[in-house]
Amino acid sequence: MTLRMNPYLIMDGNAKEAIDFYQKALGATIFGIQTFGEMPANPEFPIPEEAKARVSHAMLKVGETDLMLSDTFPGQPLQVGNHVTICITTAGADHSMEIYGALQDGGSVVMPLQETFWSPAYGIVTDKFGVTFHITTETK
């Protein structure tokens, strides 16, 4: 059973700068950077021009740790306290649903667990202690 927990940093439009900084300061290796503009188009939710250059997801490797980060979407303010979250990765949607359900007990849903273009089950939940978790399911 795969279960990993990784830090996930949320930036306010300066994720590319942070990636360069962590690459130099921590010797991070960049595994991928995707902008909001590179995401598949969704006619129901068009990406505003000012959001297209922002980072929607980046993956870096620092030693043996995966470090993920993204920018906020324009209009979503960065709030101190939720700019560092934890990403939990599972090998199956059922396991993701189990963890997601357990963490939302006494907490709040940020994004319902749902299928996305990168994961069969992805959602965001803040637990009763104020810690935000991104739950994602690996695809093979």
DAPEGI-V933392 format. One record per helix or strand. SS is the DSSP state (alpha for helix, beta for strand). FROM is the first residue (numbers start at 1). TO is the last residue. If there is no record, write none. Layout:
SS/FROM/TO ; SS/FROM/TO
This chain:
beta/3/11 ; alpha/15/26 ; beta/29/35 ; alpha/36/38 ; alpha/49/51 ; beta/55/62 ; beta/65/71 ; beta/84/90 ; alpha/93/104 ; beta/108/114 ; beta/122/126 ; beta/132/137
